[in-house]
């Protein structure tokens, strides 16, 4: 799986995209990485595109 995210602070949203097979471990790892990102705010909304191209 390939995944990444971008935080849009002005819009208070996180956009996550992934390709390939996504497992629960992948989701957990992505979440762990996100919460350690400087400036992350857990009140932001998150959109996930599981089939980004």
mmCIF file of the N, C-alpha and C atoms, coordinates in Angstrom:
data_MODEL
# 
_entry.id   MODEL 
# 
loop_
_atom_site.group_PDB 
_atom_site.id 
_atom_site.type_symbol 
_atom_site.label_atom_id 
_atom_site.label_alt_id 
_atom_site.label_comp_id 
_atom_site.label_asym_id 
_atom_site.label_entity_id 
_atom_site.label_seq_id 
_atom_site.pdbx_PDB_ins_code 
_atom_site.Cartn_x 
_atom_site.Cartn_y 
_atom_site.Cartn_z 
_atom_site.occupancy 
_atom_site.B_iso_or_equiv 
_atom_site.pdbx_formal_charge 
_atom_site.auth_seq_id 
_atom_site.auth_comp_id 
_atom_site.auth_asym_id 
_atom_site.auth_atom_id 
_atom_site.pdbx_PDB_model_num 
ATOM 1   N N  . UNK A 1 1  ? 0.833   -1.176 0.000  1.00 0.00 ? 1  UNK A N  1 
ATOM 2   C CA . UNK A 1 1  ? 0.000   0.000  0.000  1.00 0.00 ? 1  UNK A CA 1 
ATOM 3   C C  . UNK A 1 1  ? 0.879   1.241  0.000  1.00 0.00 ? 1  UNK A C  1 
ATOM 4   N N  . UNK A 1 2  ? 0.448   2.215  -0.740 1.00 0.00 ? 2  UNK A N  1 
ATOM 5   C CA . UNK A 1 2  ? 1.089   3.526  -0.720 1.00 0.00 ? 2  UNK A CA 1 
ATOM 6   C C  . UNK A 1 2  ? 0.075   4.511  -0.169 1.00 0.00 ? 2  UNK A C  1 
ATOM 7   N N  . UNK A 1 3  ? 0.490   5.278  0.823  1.00 0.00 ? 3  UNK A N  1 
ATOM 8   C CA . UNK A 1 3  ? -0.439  6.240  1.425  1.00 0.00 ? 3  UNK A CA 1 
ATOM 9   C C  . UNK A 1 3  ? 0.308   7.487  1.852  1.00 0.00 ? 3  UNK A C  1 
ATOM 10  N N  . UNK A 1 4  ? -0.393  8.591  1.797  1.00 0.00 ? 4  UNK A N  1 
ATOM 11  C CA . UNK A 1 4  ? 0.150   9.830  2.335  1.00 0.00 ? 4  UNK A CA 1 
ATOM 12  C C  . UNK A 1 4  ? -1.013  10.736 2.713  1.00 0.00 ? 4  UNK A C  1 
ATOM 13  N N  . UNK A 1 5  ? -0.696  11.805 3.415  1.00 0.00 ? 5  UNK A N  1 
ATOM 14  C CA . UNK A 1 5  ? -1.736  12.745 3.828  1.00 0.00 ? 5  UNK A CA 1 
ATOM 15  C C  . UNK A 1 5  ? -1.198  14.157 3.722  1.00 0.00 ? 5  UNK A C  1 
ATOM 16  N N  . UNK A 1 6  ? -2.120  15.092 3.669  1.00 0.00 ? 6  UNK A N  1 
ATOM 17  C CA . UNK A 1 6  ? -1.775  16.511 3.677  1.00 0.00 ? 6  UNK A CA 1 
ATOM 18  C C  . UNK A 1 6  ? -2.752  17.208 4.602  1.00 0.00 ? 6  UNK A C  1 
ATOM 19  N N  . UNK A 1 7  ? -2.222  18.069 5.455  1.00 0.00 ? 7  UNK A N  1 
ATOM 20  C CA . UNK A 1 7  ? -3.049  18.827 6.395  1.00 0.00 ? 7  UNK A CA 1 
ATOM 21  C C  . UNK A 1 7  ? -3.292  20.211 5.807  1.00 0.00 ? 7  UNK A C  1 
ATOM 22  N N  . UNK A 1 8  ? -4.560  20.574 5.691  1.00 0.00 ? 8  UNK A N  1 
ATOM 23  C CA . UNK A 1 8  ? -4.957  21.906 5.222  1.00 0.00 ? 8  UNK A CA 1 
ATOM 24  C C  . UNK A 1 8  ? -5.472  22.680 6.438  1.00 0.00 ? 8  UNK A C  1 
ATOM 25  N N  . UNK A 1 9  ? -4.569  23.442 7.047  1.00 0.00 ? 9  UNK A N  1 
ATOM 26  C CA . UNK A 1 9  ? -4.919  24.133 8.289  1.00 0.00 ? 9  UNK A CA 1 
ATOM 27  C C  . UNK A 1 9  ? -6.015  25.176 8.087  1.00 0.00 ? 9  UNK A C  1 
ATOM 28  N N  . UNK A 1 10 ? -5.971  25.916 7.001  1.00 0.00 ? 10 UNK A N  1 
ATOM 29  C CA . UNK A 1 10 ? -6.971  26.963 6.769  1.00 0.00 ? 10 UNK A CA 1 
ATOM 30  C C  . UNK A 1 10 ? -8.378  26.372 6.649  1.00 0.00 ? 10 UNK A C  1 
ATOM 31  N N  . UNK A 1 11 ? -8.464  25.159 6.134  1.00 0.00 ? 11 UNK A N  1 
ATOM 32  C CA . UNK A 1 11 ? -9.769  24.492 5.978  1.00 0.00 ? 11 UNK A CA 1 
ATOM 33  C C  . UNK A 1 11 ? -10.081 23.526 7.116  1.00 0.00 ? 11 UNK A C  1 
ATOM 34  N N  . UNK A 1 12 ? -9.096  23.337 7.992  1.00 0.00 ? 12 UNK A N  1 
ATOM 35  C CA . UNK A 1 12 ? -9.253  22.434 9.139  1.00 0.00 ? 12 UNK A CA 1 
ATOM 36  C C  . UNK A 1 12 ? -9.634  21.025 8.701  1.00 0.00 ? 12 UNK A C  1 
ATOM 37  N N  . UNK A 1 13 ? -8.860  20.525 7.716  1.00 0.00 ? 13 UNK A N  1 
ATOM 38  C CA . UNK A 1 13 ? -9.142  19.190 7.187  1.00 0.00 ? 13 UNK A CA 1 
ATOM 39  C C  . UNK A 1 13 ? -7.829  18.480 6.842  1.00 0.00 ? 13 UNK A C  1 
ATOM 40  N N  . UNK A 1 14 ? -7.866  17.163 6.939  1.00 0.00 ? 14 UNK A N  1 
ATOM 41  C CA . UNK A 1 14 ? -6.746  16.314 6.532  1.00 0.00 ? 14 UNK A CA 1 
ATOM 42  C C  . UNK A 1 14 ? -7.230  15.478 5.348  1.00 0.00 ? 14 UNK A C  1 
ATOM 43  N N  . UNK A 1 15 ? -6.478  15.499 4.264  1.00 0.00 ? 15 UNK A N  1 
ATOM 44  C CA . UNK A 1 15 ? -6.798  14.675 3.109  1.00 0.00 ? 15 UNK A CA 1 
ATOM 45  C C  . UNK A 1 15 ? -5.795  13.536 3.063  1.00 0.00 ? 15 UNK A C  1 
ATOM 46  N N  . UNK A 1 16 ? -6.292  12.308 3.144  1.00 0.00 ? 16 UNK A N  1 
ATOM 47  C CA . UNK A 1 16 ? -5.455  11.117 3.073  1.00 0.00 ? 16 UNK A CA 1 
ATOM 48  C C  . UNK A 1 16 ? -5.797  10.368 1.796  1.00 0.00 ? 16 UNK A C  1 
ATOM 49  N N  . UNK A 1 17 ? -4.777  9.884  1.131  1.00 0.00 ? 17 UNK A N  1 
ATOM 50  C CA . UNK A 1 17 ? -4.989  9.098  -0.091 1.00 0.00 ? 17 UNK A CA 1 
ATOM 51  C C  . UNK A 1 17 ? -4.159  7.825  -0.005 1.00 0.00 ? 17 UNK A C  1 
ATOM 52  N N  . UNK A 1 18 ? -4.663  6.771  -0.630 1.00 0.00 ? 18 UNK A N  1 
ATOM 53  C CA . UNK A 1 18 ? -3.947  5.503  -0.636 1.00 0.00 ? 18 UNK A CA 1 
ATOM 54  C C  . UNK A 1 18 ? -4.247  4.746  -1.926 1.00 0.00 ? 18 UNK A C  1 
ATOM 55  N N  . UNK A 1 19 ? -3.334  3.857  -2.265 1.00 0.00 ? 19 UNK A N  1 
ATOM 56  C CA . UNK A 1 19 ? -3.522  2.972  -3.409 1.00 0.00 ? 19 UNK A CA 1 
ATOM 57  C C  . UNK A 1 19 ? -3.136  1.563  -2.983 1.00 0.00 ? 19 UNK A C  1 
ATOM 58  N N  . UNK A 1 20 ? -3.674  0.596  -3.669 1.00 0.00 ? 20 UNK A N  1 
ATOM 59  C CA . UNK A 1 20 ? -3.366  -0.791 -3.348 1.00 0.00 ? 20 UNK A CA 1 
ATOM 60  C C  . UNK A 1 20 ? -4.239  -1.309 -2.214 1.00 0.00 ? 20 UNK A C  1 
ATOM 61  N N  . UNK A 1 21 ? -3.880  -2.459 -1.718 1.00 0.00 ? 21 UNK A N  1 
ATOM 62  C CA . UNK A 1 21 ? -4.624  -3.092 -0.639 1.00 0.00 ? 21 UNK A CA 1 
ATOM 63  C C  . UNK A 1 21 ? -4.288  -2.411 0.688  1.00 0.00 ? 21 UNK A C  1 
ATOM 64  N N  . UNK A 1 22 ? -5.319  -2.016 1.411  1.00 0.00 ? 22 UNK A N  1 
ATOM 65  C CA . UNK A 1 22 ? -5.145  -1.321 2.693  1.00 0.00 ? 22 UNK A CA 1 
ATOM 66  C C  . UNK A 1 22 ? -5.626  -2.242 3.806  1.00 0.00 ? 22 UNK A C  1 
ATOM 67  N N  . UNK A 1 23 ? -4.771  -2.471 4.778  1.00 0.00 ? 23 UNK A N  1 
ATOM 68  C CA . UNK A 1 23 ? -5.128  -3.310 5.919  1.00 0.00 ? 23 UNK A CA 1 
ATOM 69  C C  . UNK A 1 23 ? -5.388  -2.443 7.146  1.00 0.00 ? 23 UNK A C  1 
ATOM 70  N N  . UNK A 1 24 ? -5.927  -3.057 8.174  1.00 0.00 ? 24 UNK A N  1 
ATOM 71  C CA . UNK A 1 24 ? -6.153  -2.307 9.417  1.00 0.00 ? 24 UNK A CA 1 
ATOM 72  C C  . UNK A 1 24 ? -4.822  -1.858 10.009 1.00 0.00 ? 24 UNK A C  1 
ATOM 73  N N  . UNK A 1 25 ? -3.773  -2.648 9.841  1.00 0.00 ? 25 UNK A N  1 
ATOM 74  C CA . UNK A 1 25 ? -2.448  -2.235 10.318 1.00 0.00 ? 25 UNK A CA 1 
ATOM 75  C C  . UNK A 1 25 ? -1.955  -0.997 9.568  1.00 0.00 ? 25 UNK A C  1 
ATOM 76  N N  . UNK A 1 26 ? -2.241  -0.930 8.265  1.00 0.00 ? 26 UNK A N  1 
ATOM 77  C CA . UNK A 1 26 ? -1.872  0.243  7.475  1.00 0.00 ? 26 UNK A CA 1 
ATOM 78  C C  . UNK A 1 26 ? -2.594  1.488  7.992  1.00 0.00 ? 26 UNK A C  1 
ATOM 79  N N  . UNK A 1 27 ? -3.881  1.341  8.272  1.00 0.00 ? 27 UNK A N  1 
ATOM 80  C CA . UNK A 1 27 ? -4.666  2.474  8.782  1.00 0.00 ? 27 UNK A CA 1 
ATOM 81  C C  . UNK A 1 27 ? -4.137  2.933  10.136 1.00 0.00 ? 27 UNK A C  1 
ATOM 82  N N  . UNK A 1 28 ? -3.799  1.988  10.972 1.00 0.00 ? 28 UNK A N  1 
ATOM 83  C CA . UNK A 1 28 ? -3.267  2.313  12.302 1.00 0.00 ? 28 UNK A CA 1 
ATOM 84  C C  . UNK A 1 28 ? -1.927  3.040  12.174 1.00 0.00 ? 28 UNK A C  1 
ATOM 85  N N  . UNK A 1 29 ? -1.063  2.563  11.288 1.00 0.00 ? 29 UNK A N  1 
ATOM 86  C CA . UNK A 1 29 ? 0.239   3.200  11.083 1.00 0.00 ? 29 UNK A CA 1 
ATOM 87  C C  . UNK A 1 29 ? 0.073   4.619  10.561 1.00 0.00 ? 29 UNK A C  1 
ATOM 88  N N  . UNK A 1 30 ? -0.852  4.806  9.618  1.00 0.00 ? 30 UNK A N  1 
ATOM 89  C CA . UNK A 1 30 ? -1.119  6.141  9.070  1.00 0.00 ? 30 UNK A CA 1 
ATOM 90  C C  . UNK A 1 30 ? -1.622  7.070  10.175 1.00 0.00 ? 30 UNK A C  1 
ATOM 91  N N  . UNK A 1 31 ? -2.507  6.563  11.007 1.00 0.00 ? 31 UNK A N  1 
ATOM 92  C CA . UNK A 1 31 ? -3.047  7.360  12.111 1.00 0.00 ? 31 UNK A CA 1 
ATOM 93  C C  . UNK A 1 31 ? -1.955  7.733  13.102 1.00 0.00 ? 31 UNK A C  1 
ATOM 94  N N  . UNK A 1 32 ? -1.089  6.774  13.431 1.00 0.00 ? 32 UNK A N  1 
ATOM 95  C CA . UNK A 1 32 ? 0.017   7.045  14.353 1.00 0.00 ? 32 UNK A CA 1 
ATOM 96  C C  . UNK A 1 32 ? 0.947   8.123  13.798 1.00 0.00 ? 32 UNK A C  1 
ATOM 97  N N  . UNK A 1 33 ? 1.212   8.054  12.505 1.00 0.00 ? 33 UNK A N  1 
ATOM 98  C CA . UNK A 1 33 ? 2.070   9.058  11.863 1.00 0.00 ? 33 UNK A CA 1 
ATOM 99  C C  . UNK A 1 33 ? 1.405   10.429 11.870 1.00 0.00 ? 33 UNK A C  1 
ATOM 100 N N  . UNK A 1 34 ? 0.116   10.445 11.590 1.00 0.00 ? 34 UNK A N  1 
ATOM 101 C CA . UNK A 1 34 ? -0.613  11.711 11.521 1.00 0.00 ? 34 UNK A CA 1 
ATOM 102 C C  . UNK A 1 34 ? -0.614  12.446 12.858 1.00 0.00 ? 34 UNK A C  1 
ATOM 103 N N  . UNK A 1 35 ? -0.893  11.739 13.939 1.00 0.00 ? 35 UNK A N  1 
ATOM 104 C CA . UNK A 1 35 ? -0.992  12.417 15.241 1.00 0.00 ? 35 UNK A CA 1 
ATOM 105 C C  . UNK A 1 35 ? 0.346   12.959 15.721 1.00 0.00 ? 35 UNK A C  1 
ATOM 106 N N  . UNK A 1 36 ? 1.443   12.478 15.147 1.00 0.00 ? 36 UNK A N  1 
ATOM 107 C CA . UNK A 1 36 ? 2.758   13.001 15.523 1.00 0.00 ? 36 UNK A CA 1 
ATOM 108 C C  . UNK A 1 36 ? 3.205   14.148 14.622 1.00 0.00 ? 36 UNK A C  1 
ATOM 109 N N  . UNK A 1 37 ? 2.405   14.452 13.619 1.00 0.00 ? 37 UNK A N  1 
ATOM 110 C CA . UNK A 1 37 ? 2.735   15.534 12.695 1.00 0.00 ? 37 UNK A CA 1 
ATOM 111 C C  . UNK A 1 37 ? 2.626   16.884 13.417 1.00 0.00 ? 37 UNK A C  1 
ATOM 112 N N  . UNK A 1 38 ? 3.664   17.743 13.310 1.00 0.00 ? 38 UNK A N  1 
ATOM 113 C CA . UNK A 1 38 ? 3.584   19.068 13.943 1.00 0.00 ? 38 UNK A CA 1 
ATOM 114 C C  . UNK A 1 38 ? 2.370   19.848 13.413 1.00 0.00 ? 38 UNK A C  1 
ATOM 115 N N  . UNK A 1 39 ? 1.657   20.435 14.312 1.00 0.00 ? 39 UNK A N  1 
ATOM 116 C CA . UNK A 1 39 ? 0.507   21.238 13.925 1.00 0.00 ? 39 UNK A CA 1 
ATOM 117 C C  . UNK A 1 39 ? -0.771  20.443 13.727 1.00 0.00 ? 39 UNK A C  1 
ATOM 118 N N  . UNK A 1 40 ? -0.720  19.128 13.890 1.00 0.00 ? 40 UNK A N  1 
ATOM 119 C CA . UNK A 1 40 ? -1.943  18.337 13.739 1.00 0.00 ? 40 UNK A CA 1 
ATOM 120 C C  . UNK A 1 40 ? -2.926  18.700 14.831 1.00 0.00 ? 40 UNK A C  1 
ATOM 121 N N  . UNK A 1 41 ? -4.181  18.818 14.475 1.00 0.00 ? 41 UNK A N  1 
ATOM 122 C CA . UNK A 1 41 ? -5.248  19.133 15.420 1.00 0.00 ? 41 UNK A CA 1 
ATOM 123 C C  . UNK A 1 41 ? -6.310  18.029 15.304 1.00 0.00 ? 41 UNK A C  1 
ATOM 124 N N  . UNK A 1 42 ? -6.548  17.268 16.362 1.00 0.00 ? 42 UNK A N  1 
ATOM 125 C CA . UNK A 1 42 ? -7.501  16.155 16.277 1.00 0.00 ? 42 UNK A CA 1 
ATOM 126 C C  . UNK A 1 42 ? -8.944  16.575 16.035 1.00 0.00 ? 42 UNK A C  1 
ATOM 127 N N  . UNK A 1 43 ? -9.233  17.874 16.105 1.00 0.00 ? 43 UNK A N  1 
ATOM 128 C CA . UNK A 1 43 ? -10.594 18.323 15.808 1.00 0.00 ? 43 UNK A CA 1 
ATOM 129 C C  . UNK A 1 43 ? -10.816 18.534 14.309 1.00 0.00 ? 43 UNK A C  1 
ATOM 130 N N  . UNK A 1 44 ? -9.744  18.446 13.513 1.00 0.00 ? 44 UNK A N  1 
ATOM 131 C CA . UNK A 1 44 ? -9.889  18.583 12.058 1.00 0.00 ? 44 UNK A CA 1 
ATOM 132 C C  . UNK A 1 44 ? -10.681 17.401 11.506 1.00 0.00 ? 44 UNK A C  1 
ATOM 133 N N  . UNK A 1 45 ? -11.410 17.667 10.453 1.00 0.00 ? 45 UNK A N  1 
ATOM 134 C CA . UNK A 1 45 ? -12.084 16.586 9.740  1.00 0.00 ? 45 UNK A CA 1 
ATOM 135 C C  . UNK A 1 45 ? -11.053 15.865 8.886  1.00 0.00 ? 45 UNK A C  1 
ATOM 136 N N  . UNK A 1 46 ? -11.356 14.608 8.547  1.00 0.00 ? 46 UNK A N  1 
ATOM 137 C CA . UNK A 1 46 ? -10.450 13.854 7.685  1.00 0.00 ? 46 UNK A CA 1 
ATOM 138 C C  . UNK A 1 46 ? -11.226 13.215 6.552  1.00 0.00 ? 46 UNK A C  1 
ATOM 139 N N  . UNK A 1 47 ? -10.704 13.392 5.352  1.00 0.00 ? 47 UNK A N  1 
ATOM 140 C CA . UNK A 1 47 ? -11.254 12.744 4.163  1.00 0.00 ? 47 UNK A CA 1 
ATOM 141 C C  . UNK A 1 47 ? -10.242 11.720 3.696  1.00 0.00 ? 47 UNK A C  1 
ATOM 142 N N  . UNK A 1 48 ? -10.708 10.528 3.348  1.00 0.00 ? 48 UNK A N  1 
ATOM 143 C CA . UNK A 1 48 ? -9.803  9.475  2.896  1.00 0.00 ? 48 UNK A CA 1 
ATOM 144 C C  . UNK A 1 48 ? -10.238 9.009  1.530  1.00 0.00 ? 48 UNK A C  1 
ATOM 145 N N  . UNK A 1 49 ? -9.335  9.073  0.581  1.00 0.00 ? 49 UNK A N  1 
ATOM 146 C CA . UNK A 1 49 ? -9.591  8.571  -0.769 1.00 0.00 ? 49 UNK A CA 1 
ATOM 147 C C  . UNK A 1 49 ? -8.827  7.257  -0.913 1.00 0.00 ? 49 UNK A C  1 
ATOM 148 N N  . UNK A 1 50 ? -9.512  6.115  -0.820 1.00 0.00 ? 50 UNK A N  1 
ATOM 149 C CA . UNK A 1 50 ? -8.815  4.838  -0.838 1.00 0.00 ? 50 UNK A CA 1 
ATOM 150 C C  . UNK A 1 50 ? -8.376  4.379  -2.226 1.00 0.00 ? 50 UNK A C  1 
ATOM 151 N N  . UNK A 1 51 ? -8.737  5.112  -3.265 1.00 0.00 ? 51 UNK A N  1 
ATOM 152 C CA . UNK A 1 51 ? -8.375  4.690  -4.604 1.00 0.00 ? 51 UNK A CA 1 
ATOM 153 C C  . UNK A 1 51 ? -7.767  5.840  -5.397 1.00 0.00 ? 51 UNK A C  1 
ATOM 154 N N  . UNK A 1 52 ? -6.975  6.653  -4.741 1.00 0.00 ? 52 UNK A N  1 
ATOM 155 C CA . UNK A 1 52 ? -6.363  7.802  -5.415 1.00 0.00 ? 52 UNK A CA 1 
ATOM 156 C C  . UNK A 1 52 ? -5.441  7.316  -6.527 1.00 0.00 ? 52 UNK A C  1 
ATOM 157 N N  . UNK A 1 53 ? -5.420  8.079  -7.585 1.00 0.00 ? 53 UNK A N  1 
ATOM 158 C CA . UNK A 1 53 ? -4.551  7.746  -8.709 1.00 0.00 ? 53 UNK A CA 1 
ATOM 159 C C  . UNK A 1 53 ? -3.710  8.944  -9.048 1.00 0.00 ? 53 UNK A C  1 
# 
